[in-house]
Amino acid sequence: MNFVIVLRKELLEQWRTFRFLIVAAVLVAFGLSSPLLAKFTPEILKTIPNMPPELASIIPAPTLADAVTQYVKNMSQFGILLALLMTMGMVAQEKERGTAALILTRPVSRGTFLLAKFTAQALTFAASLILAALGCWYYTLLLFEALPWGTFLALNGLMLLVFLVYIAVTLLCSTLARTQAATAGLSFAALILIGGIGSLPRISDYSPGRLFGWGAAMTLGSGEAAWPALWVSVGLIFAALLAAGLVFRKQEM
């Protein structure tokens, strides 16, 4: 059974288990709401009863930068969380149920099995992020002004790359663990570890999270490139998938 057939099976499972619909619904909701929150939050604050006029006067008017910042903030938080939640059971759950052993008795290599799962999850997040980006771009156009398509596309590409880092790491955790509960513990430990290391001085320039700031700055026409963070992110994806393949190859189903 070749890669395309296994990938088709994984994509069909993404649809049947509502994973695609969940990811799309969450990301699109935050994509649409980000410019709305940026536009109307200052006005809502000004309507608070008994607010001193001098305090209301210092609330800044919303700008295009606020819309982009809100979009990046929402997607970085909930996109990473979705990457963990939607991926943590992809291998461990099949090992628990015994379906992994059934699939691997056919002419399917373990590497193909894992790669198809990663690719299906990547396609799910890519399609959902495209829908979210279109919604954000349209509402930003209505409420502020048009975002430059080229740099906004680059921003979403960088966000997708960060999501793929966490998908690959969670897939590795799901391969290492025997149960979904153990996978959840390992995945959130990895999230804390990556976030903690990325917050250290100097090392933050190499952290996947740095790509969010680079993308936002690029969209607004400022900031410096963060190529080290990009290459580290790509390296983490390949390293996690390679490690998952090596571990899975030695496991008994």
HELIX and SHEET records of a PDB file:
HELIX    1   1 PHE A    3  ARG A   16  1                                  14    
HELIX    2   2 ARG A   19  LYS A   46  1                                  28    
HELIX    3   3 PRO A   53  SER A   57  1                                   5    
HELIX    4   4 LEU A   64  THR A   87  1                                  24    
HELIX    5   5 ALA A   92  ARG A   97  1                                   6    
HELIX    6   6 THR A   99  LEU A  104  1                                   6    
HELIX    7   7 ARG A  110  LEU A  143  1                                  34    
HELIX    8   8 TRP A  149  LEU A  176  1                                  28    
HELIX    9   9 GLN A  180  GLY A  198  1                                  19    
HELIX   10  10 ILE A  203  TYR A  206  5                                   4    
HELIX   11  11 ARG A  210  THR A  219  1                                  10    
HELIX   12  12 TRP A  227  LYS A  250  1                                  24    
END                                                                             
